[in-house]
Amino acid sequence: MPYPIEEKLVVGISSTALFDLTKEHQIFLDEGLEAFRKYQADNAAVPPEPGAAYPFIKRLLHLNKVFPDQAPVEVVMMSRNDPEAGRRMMNAMPHYGLDITRSFFLSGSAPYPYMKSLNACLYLSTNKEEVKDAIAQGHPAGHVLPCAAKDDDDDNQLRIAFDFDGVLVDDEAEARYADGGLPLFHHYEVANKDRPLKDGPLMPLLQKISGIQQIERDNAHKVNDPAKAIRVAIVTARNAPAHERLLNTMKNLGLEADELFLLGGIEKKNILDVLRPQIFFDDQIGHLEPAAESTPCVHIPFGIRNQ
């Protein structure tokens, strides 16, 4: 029987997003492919250090333990490494308690074209150009930025933070801002407050996450429980009166956020440092670079902000 991967929340991740392979990459740059392969083979039993996306992937996989009857998550390593170099990555999974058993090792080829075969709603990579190409071809992908923050092993709750425009929804409203600044943006959003925005690249991810949250919502004792397994936050530069269209779009899709921050120009890092999500998605690198000092951040190079 085929494995029903289309029923899962599937995330593809590169080896450099899951693990910190800075040293290995420098060997590749300085000494070439064969030296890199030899280093990986010689250290096949030595687990690499966790990478920037590790805290997110660890909590995502933990949901299979929280909801064992549904086992709703699948993570697949999708790597440009060749199979022999990939042996070290797969050997590291049991060391970290990561239930990742499926992997694609492609010997230099781009992994993202295989996303459709997995029904993946997200591909995470540290290769900026690869992610830009994936987004341009309609794949939901994100560029993982470096982050030196230490993970809290005792904290199993999954906290995800999303920007709104250009991430969860398209860049229709951002285009109005680019045309005429904040006054035109607010005027346009008020005039269109009852017309839902179209989906952006990560809306499928939020919908899958919401489906898992619904399992918990069906338990009356878990409604608004701050300790529940997943908390979703929207951290947006929108403020009143542009909030109406955001809320109406979410309601039209049957989606909810646990936290909504309508910042209107307040620095997002200020909020993220308190919220402590294991991952934050935004389409504007200017918001991400300061936040990435303490929060794992992912750039979504989509829309007018990234032309």
N, C-alpha and C positions, 0 to 999 in steps of 0.2 A: 504494500500500500504506500502511495506517495505521502511524504510528510506534509501536513496541511499548513505550510508556511504562510499562505495567503490569509489565514485566520489570526496571525500573530501581529504584534507591533514589532516590526523588523527594522533594526538599525545596522547599517554597514559601517565599519570603522577601519581606518588604516592602522598599521602597526605603530607608526610614529605619533598618532593621536592617542592611542591607548598606553603606549610605553614611551619613556624618555630615551630616545636613541640618538641624542645629540653627539655623543662620543663616536658612535658607530657611523653616523653620517659624515663626521669630520674625517674619519678613516677613508671613507669612500671618496671624498673630495680630494684628500691629500695623496692617497696611495692607490686608488682605483678599485674597481669592482672585485678583483680576485682577492685583494687584501681584506676588503669588507667581508666577503664570503668566508674567508679563512677565520677571521675574528669571530664571526657568528658560529661557525662550526666548532671552534675551539672552546667557545663559551656556551655551548648548547644547554648545559646544565645550570647555567648562572642566570637567574631571572633578571631582566632589565628593570630599572626603576619605573614606578608608575608615571604616566604622562598626564597632560593637562585634562584629557577627557576621561581619565580613569575614575574619578569620583562619581561622575554621571553614570558611566556604564556599570559600575559596581552597584549603585542603588537601583538602576533599571533592572538588572538581573535579579536583585533581591525581591522584586515583585513576584517572581515565580515561587518564592518561598512563602510570601504573604498570601498568595492566591494559588495554592498548589492544584486545585481542581481545574483551574483555567490555564495555568502556566502561560500567561499571555504574551511573554516577551521572548524574542529571539535576537541575539547579536551575532553577526557574522563578520569575521575578520576578512577584509578585502584589501590585499596588499600587493604592491609592486615588487616585493621580494620574490626570489625564486623559491621553489619548494624546499630546498635544503636549508637556505637561510631562514625560512619560515618555521623550521623545526624548533628553533629556540623560542619563538613566540608561543607556539602551541604547548611547549614544555612548561612555559611560565603560567599558563592558565590554572592548573591545579594548585600551584604555589600560592596564588592570590585568591583561590576559591572562586574563580570566575567560570561559570558554566558556559563556556564558548567552545563548541565542538565542531562547528562548521567554519570552513575557511576557504578563501580563494587566494592562491599565490600565482602571480601573473607575469613574473620575470620581466618587469619593466613596463608592461602595458597598463593603461588606465583602467582602474576597477569599475568606475561609475556606470559604464554601459550595462553592467550586469545587474543593476539595481532593479530593473523591471522583472527580471527572472526571480527575484526574491520578494517582490511586492514591498520593497523597502521604502519607508517614509522618511528616511534620513541617511545621508552618508557624511561622515566626519573625516576630515583629512587635514594635515598640516601643509599640504601642497596648495598654495594660493591659486596658482594658474589652473591647476586641475579642477579646483572647486568652481572657478569662474566659468570654465568650459562646461562643467556639469550643469550649472544653473542656466547657462545660455541654451542648453539642449533640453531644458524643462525638468531636470532632476532636482529634488530637494536635497541640497548639499550645503555644508558649512565649513568655513576655514577656521580651524582651532588655533587660537592664539596661545603663545607661551604663558604659563602661569606658575608662579613659584609657591602658591599657597599650599600649606600642608593639609592633608585630609584628616578628618576626625573619624577614626575607625569605629567608634562607638555610636555614631550617628547614622542610622539606617534610613531615615526619612528621605524621600526623593523630593527635592525642591527645584522646580524649573521656572525660569523667568524668561518671558518673551517681550521684545518690543512689539508694537502692533503694526503700524504701516510699513510695508515693504518686507514684512516677515510673516505675520499671520494673514494679512490681507495684501492686496496689490498696492501699487504706488499711485493710484488715482488721486488721492488727496494730497500726497506729497508733490505731485505735478502742479497742483493749484498753488501750493506754497511757493514753489519755484517760480511760477509765473507772476505772482503778485504779493508775496509775503504773507504775514500773519492775518491782516485784515481780509484779504481775498480768501484765504484758507478758511477762516471762521465763517465768513459769509456763505461760502460754497457748502461747507459741512452742515450748517444750520438749514440751508435750503434743501439739502439732500438727506436730512437726518433719518427719514423713514425708508430710505433706499439702501439695502445692505450692500456693503463693499464686496467685491469679488475676492475669491481665495488667493492668498499669497503662497509662497513656496512651502511654508511649514504648517499650513492649516491641516493637512492630512496627519501630521504628527500630533497636533493638539487634539484632533478628533479621536485618534487611537488612544491617547492618554485619557481623554474624557471617558471613553468606553471602559477603561480599567477603573477609573474613579467611580463609575456608576455601580460597580460591584460593592464598593464601600458605602455609597449613598443608600443602597438598598438595606443597609444595616442602620436602623434609626439611631443607634447609639453613637454612630460615627459622624453624623451630620455636624459640620462646623467643629469637629474635634481637631484641635491643633496638633495632635499626635498622630493623625491618620497617615497612611502610607505615602500619599502623594499630595503635594500642595503646588498649585500652579499660580504664578503671578504674572500680571501684565504690567510692565514698567514702560510708560510712554510719555513722550513730550507733549501729547495732547493735554488740554485742560478745558474747562467750560468756556464756551458752549459746545465745543467739538466732542464732548463726551457722549452726547446723545446718540450719534451715529455709531460710535464704538459699541455702546451697550445694545443698541437695536440690532446691529450685525450679529453680535454674540447670541442674543435671544433668538434671532431668526434661525440660527444654526443649532439651537438647543444646547449651547455651551455655556459653562460658567467658569469664572476664575475665583480662586480663594482670596487673592489680593489684587487690587487694582490701584495703581499709583498714577495719578494724573499730574504730571510734574510741571508742565508749563515752563520749562527751562531750568528747573532745579537739576543739579548734577546727578546723573544716575548712579554714579559710584557711591554717593552718600546713602542711597537707599539700599543698594546691593550689599554694602558692608554690614548692614543690620540684618537684612533678609537672609543672607548667606545661602544663596542657591548653589547647587553643584554645577549649574550651567546657565548661561545667559546668552540669548540670541538677539542680535541687532544688525540692521543693515548699514549703520553708520559707524565707520571705524573710529571717528572722533569720540563717540561715547564709550567705545570698547577699550581703547588703549589705556585710559586711566583706571577703568574698572578691573582690567585684567591683572593688575598688581595683586589683587586679593580675591578675585572671583574668576573661575574658569569661564572664558568668553569665546563665542563663536561668531564670526562675521558671515553674514548672508549677503553676498555681492549681487543683489537683485535691484532692478528698477532704476529710476532716474538718479538716485543718489550715487549710483555706481557706474554711470556712463562715462 
